[in-house]
Amino acid sequence: MDRHDAREGPGDDATQRWSSSFMASIASPWYVLHLFDRLPDIMFSIKDVHGRYITISETVMLRCGLERRLDAVGKTVFDLFPAPMAKRYKSQDDRLFSSGKPIIDNLDLTPYRDGSAGWCLTTKEPLRDASGQIIGLACISKDLGDPDRAGFIDREFAETIDYLHAHIEQPFRIEELARRAGLSQARFDRRMKRIFHLSSRQYVIKARIDRATRLLAEGKAGLADIAQRCGFSDQSAFSRQFRQVTGFTPLQYRQFRQSRQEIIRS
């Protein structure tokens, strides 16, 4: 969420209703696909809960050697990608479907048209029907096209980022993450800045705040519980860091998200 939008949104219900009404009036959602077709460094796809492709962008079609977009519909990652890549992609999908939570900034290998492979950043969001039931997911994978940037990534580094997200409730020390990646702390921090444009510490904070915003939006857990589940030392430290990053207190953010959800439902 854009911080500027977050600060201005809560006080303007009429504008939000107008915006939601406009989006609902769009006859077809396929304009999104057409937009991604014009971005050759991004792979976009939609799958159902069984992992079957509903649609893919032109970049996916070309890289998988398909003649038509329709050739992917109903197929799974195992039909389109090498087995090691497919297993990793499916593991991410399974995690999303079981938890209901998005996959954010995963480092993955992706195929290129010439048969080589490179690294990309993958984000996946659950898709829900009107009742809130998860019916599929949307995925975007953006190439780390700068050879110098991609060259900073190896399997150990990618697994370290996976570990960070999977255990975000833990009180990480940067030297511990660096050790997992087989790097000195200084080299690890340089890689983080090169790949994510954030320092190691900033990236950990971003991951914690991302998790907290999702838990706050769900509206069930207490603040002390969220603080613990996101790796903050206590509720006070959580509230202080959250406000510093977002401009909201955690309660203000929860109220904001709830008010937006009510507007959308109406």
ABEGO torsion letter per residue (X at the ends): XBAAAAAAAAABAAAAAAAAAAAAABABAAAAAAAAAABAABBBBBBBAAGBBABBBAAAAAAAGBABAAAABGBBAAAABBAAAAAAAAAAAAAAAAAGBBBBGBBBBBBBAAGBBBBBBBBBBBBBBAAGBBAEBBBBBBBBABAAAAAABBAAAAAAAAAAAAAAABBBBAAAAAAAAGBBAAAAAAAAAAAAGBBAAAAAAAAAAAAAAAAAAAGABBAAAAAAAAGBABAAAAAAAAAAAAGBBAAAAAAAAAAAAAAAAX
